[in-house]
Amino acid sequence: MRVDETTAEQRVAVMRELAEAGWALRGAPLPSYTRADMPGRVIRPPESK
């Protein structure tokens, strides 16, 4: 599947399949936290002077 031959919806669907397969290989359930509680951080570029 080439990126220039697929829609955004198709690419998101493939990513979901890959994520589910990865969690299954790990032997763990899919995370159930809310979007507000997802781990991560925001990195913003420094302000211009």
N, C-alpha and C positions, 0 to 999 in steps of 0.2 A: 504494500500500500504506500503510495507516494503522497506526500503532504500536498503537493499542488494538484492532486487528482481527488482529493477528499474534501468533505465539508467539515466545518467546525464541529458539528454534531457527531459526525462519524469519528473524528479524532477523540472527542470526549468519551464516546462509548468505548473505544479501544482502551483509553487510559483507565476507565473504570474496570474493564476486564482484567487489565494488568495488575491494578491495585488489589482487586479481590483475589487474584491468583497468588500474589505475593503474601497476603495475609494468610491464605490457606496453606501455603508452603511452610509458613512460620508456625502453623498450628494454633493460631490465635484468632479470636473473633474480630470482626471489624470493630473499630472504635465506635463508641456510642456517645461521645461528648458532644455538646452543642457547639455551634460555630463560635460563640463568644468565649468558650472555654478551650478552644483548640490551642495547642502549644505553638509557639512561634514568636517572632518579634518583628517590629517594623523598623527598617533602617532607612532613614531619610538622608538625602544629600545635604551637605553643609549649605547654609544660606550664603548667597552671593553678597559681596560688599560693594 
